[in-house]
Amino acid sequence: MTADRRGLRWLLASLALQNLGRRKARSFLLIAAVAVASGVVFTGATLMRSIDRSMAVGFTRMGADMMVVSEGALTNITAALLTVEPTDLVLDADLFAKAQLTSVSRATPQKIARVEHSGIGSHHESADLIGFDPALDFTIQPWLVEKLNRELLPGDVILGAGREAPLGSQLLIFGKPHTVYGRLGKTGVGTHERGVFMSFRTLDALATSIGGHGGGSPPAALQPGKVSGFLVELAPGAAPLQARFAILSTLKGVKVVTGDSTMSGIRQGLAALLDGVLALMVLMFASTALMVCVLFSAIVTERRGELGLLKAIGARRSQIVGMMVIEAVIATGIGGALGVVLGILVMRLYERSLVYYLENVGVPFVWLDTPQMVAVAVAAIVLASVIGALGALYPAWRASRSDPYDLVRGEG
Amino acid sequence: MLSCLGLRKDYVTERGAVAAVAGIDLQVAAGRFAAIIGRSGSGKSSLMAMIGGLSRPSAGRVVVNGTDIWDLTENELAAFRNRRIGYVFQFASLLPTLRLIDNVALPAMLNRGGNAGDTYARASALLGQMGLGDHLDAYPSEVSAGEQRRAVIARALINDPAMILADEPTSDLDEQTEIEIMDELLAVNRERGTTLILVTHNLALAEQAEQIVHIAGGEIVE
């Protein structure tokens, strides 16, 4: 680009900037309107993505929508987590694989054995050994708050929040060494707090030791091909009641336990709410674009004489359009930046109550990290500028098509 | 050389089409001073706008040095207005948010061949010639109507045009300023050899012209 073209662009840009300064009140109102719209969009987008992330973390931690166990098995139901209680009533491990239920998204099997004299904790302390399939699990690993920097291997164990042992240390279970792979966060559920978690393969390797120490055969859940129960996640849109009937009519000798139904409701409700917020944001930006368009139609009408003059002295159509668009982009860009600042202030104001509310329903609130928030802020400002450009484009293009003489006479 | 052939301009009104210019044939030789006179509404400003590439004719041709300007593309026509024509309108036609020197330099800046440093030096010199050397950085609202009109003449000259079109350039000025402005325009015509076409209803001004075109009802009358 030559210095002369830079000079012309600077002259046209300064003309646009000074035009904004000519009608201070109008420019202020335009900037304020765009700031509000951008603020809403920035706040909405940030919260949406934060809630989305929180849901990803929180709802996976919430685990299952329902649990399927053998009829007569004891169960522990809490708002946050469904867990199977140790029982001798077992189910076939391939029960769900055979059934192919469309209302079920995922089903993860668990084996639970309550053992004594295992070497875990004090001498007479009983401990729950919980086996899971790492490939299918969605209820245990999301609770990991710390872990070794590698995959879970055979011989590894995960401790509940109520048990203390350094990561990587050796834990003897029935005299066999196991590596402490990770530790779960606090769940508030006894089985989990004091439990020792491991893969099926690790638990199966202990089966003979458990039977030997107890003086009899190993617990039924540790028999090959048997599990204590299944934790089930519903397919998107599936109603819990519908799924329950489908499971009971397809699988014989089972009991279906549903957790706090508000959790599924919140999960589906929040997803719908986020879709609604997105639609609202799109509408808001569309209405802002229309507002800019109407405003710039009025500005063009008011400034017909000047535009005609510019055309008369040789300005090309693209330069006329460019000047008006630059004017709009400057105003809406400033509005967008102010909107981001406004959004940050609003989020600071409501941060406590929002975080409190979400944690109350079991969702740990996870804010976007700084680079992502900066990206959303930049996107909001760019979007505001684009809206300004689009809003000014049509009136500017229309004016640029008129004959200079008609514009000068105020008829273009 | 300027030639207008069968030039016509119709405006559509609620009562039907009205011919502002009803088929005019006109020739003006290069370097001449021509005055177009007529009463208000006679069609002289519409004729001037078509000659200057500001208003598309309903029919007819405007040929400047062998080129029909209304056959040019939009960008070519913009370049023609920029390089070949200097306009002096009947109103204060400066951009209010630019300084006088920026206003004068703007047509040259729009002309892609221009050099910013040279352009501003020439704008400064032209304003100096018009007696506005002390007002380069002034905004239009800070100078008198006569000074604004002189700045407009300086702007019209910045690209050294072949033709100056002045549409009642002194209609809102006092008598003394009117004489000064006309002196400036005549000086441009005589000293630079720039064709000057002046639209006026002031017969005293028109009498100074080498060619007088009298228009009534959109037609040339003898």
Chai-1 contact restraints between the chains, C-beta under 6 A:
chainA,res_idxA,chainB,res_idxB,connection_type,confidence,min_distance_angstrom,max_distance_angstrom,comment,restraint_id
A,D4,B,G114,contact,1.0,0.0,6.0,A-B,restraint_1
A,D4,B,N115,contact,1.0,0.0,6.0,A-B,restraint_2
A,D4,B,A116,contact,1.0,0.0,6.0,A-B,restraint_3
A,G7,B,A116,contact,1.0,0.0,6.0,A-B,restraint_4
A,L8,B,M109,contact,1.0,0.0,6.0,A-B,restraint_5
A,L11,B,M109,contact,1.0,0.0,6.0,A-B,restraint_6
A,Q18,B,T97,contact,1.0,0.0,6.0,A-B,restraint_7
A,E306,B,L95,contact,1.0,0.0,6.0,A-B,restraint_8
A,L309,B,S93,contact,1.0,0.0,6.0,A-B,restraint_9
A,A312,B,L54,contact,1.0,0.0,6.0,A-B,restraint_10
A,A312,B,Y87,contact,1.0,0.0,6.0,A-B,restraint_11
A,I313,B,P107,contact,1.0,0.0,6.0,A-B,restraint_12
A,G314,B,A78,contact,1.0,0.0,6.0,A-B,restraint_13
A,G314,B,R81,contact,1.0,0.0,6.0,A-B,restraint_14
A,G314,B,N82,contact,1.0,0.0,6.0,A-B,restraint_15
A,G314,B,P107,contact,1.0,0.0,6.0,A-B,restraint_16
A,G314,B,L110,contact,1.0,0.0,6.0,A-B,restraint_17
A,A315,B,L110,contact,1.0,0.0,6.0,A-B,restraint_18
A,R316,B,N75,contact,1.0,0.0,6.0,A-B,restraint_19
A,R316,B,A78,contact,1.0,0.0,6.0,A-B,restraint_20
A,R317,B,E74,contact,1.0,0.0,6.0,A-B,restraint_21
A,D403,B,S55,contact,1.0,0.0,6.0,A-B,restraint_22
A,D403,B,R56,contact,1.0,0.0,6.0,A-B,restraint_23
A,P404,B,L54,contact,1.0,0.0,6.0,A-B,restraint_24
A,Y405,B,A49,contact,1.0,0.0,6.0,A-B,restraint_25
A,Y405,B,L54,contact,1.0,0.0,6.0,A-B,restraint_26
A,Y405,B,S55,contact,1.0,0.0,6.0,A-B,restraint_27
